[in-house]
Amino acid sequence: MRIRKPYSADLNSGKIYYFVFNYRADYEGDDAFLISNGTDVFAITGMKSDSRIYWSSKIMNKS
């Protein structure tokens, strides 16, 4: 799949695109996101959550 350059640049800079994706020929769509690791673009589908992630400095610092 080719991503247009303006979108590619946004994705590579860390922006996330949200859209509704439908696997089937019905009216119920799932949440979908386009993300990038800097070289490749991925689509993730599922259902959005209002969860929050809190990182502990003890976990992040391995020194």
Contacts in CASP RR format, 6 or more apart in sequence:
PFRMAT RR
TARGET T0000
AUTHOR 0000-0000-0000
METHOD contacts of the structure
MODEL  1
MRIRKPYSADLNSGKIYYFVFNYRADYEGDDAFLISNGTDVFAITGMKSD
SRIYWSSKIMNKS
1 41 0 8 1.000
3 11 0 8 1.000
3 34 0 8 1.000
3 41 0 8 1.000
7 17 0 8 1.000
7 34 0 8 1.000
8 36 0 8 1.000
8 41 0 8 1.000
10 17 0 8 1.000
11 17 0 8 1.000
11 34 0 8 1.000
11 35 0 8 1.000
11 36 0 8 1.000
11 38 0 8 1.000
11 41 0 8 1.000
12 36 0 8 1.000
12 38 0 8 1.000
12 39 0 8 1.000
14 35 0 8 1.000
14 36 0 8 1.000
16 33 0 8 1.000
16 34 0 8 1.000
16 35 0 8 1.000
17 33 0 8 1.000
17 34 0 8 1.000
18 31 0 8 1.000
18 32 0 8 1.000
18 33 0 8 1.000
19 32 0 8 1.000
19 33 0 8 1.000
19 34 0 8 1.000
20 29 0 8 1.000
20 30 0 8 1.000
20 31 0 8 1.000
20 32 0 8 1.000
21 29 0 8 1.000
21 30 0 8 1.000
21 31 0 8 1.000
21 32 0 8 1.000
21 43 0 8 1.000
21 45 0 8 1.000
22 28 0 8 1.000
22 29 0 8 1.000
22 30 0 8 1.000
23 29 0 8 1.000
23 30 0 8 1.000
23 45 0 8 1.000
30 45 0 8 1.000
30 46 0 8 1.000
30 47 0 8 1.000
31 45 0 8 1.000
31 46 0 8 1.000
31 47 0 8 1.000
31 48 0 8 1.000
32 43 0 8 1.000
32 44 0 8 1.000
32 45 0 8 1.000
32 46 0 8 1.000
33 43 0 8 1.000
33 44 0 8 1.000
33 45 0 8 1.000
34 41 0 8 1.000
34 42 0 8 1.000
34 43 0 8 1.000
35 41 0 8 1.000
35 42 0 8 1.000
35 44 0 8 1.000
36 42 0 8 1.000
END
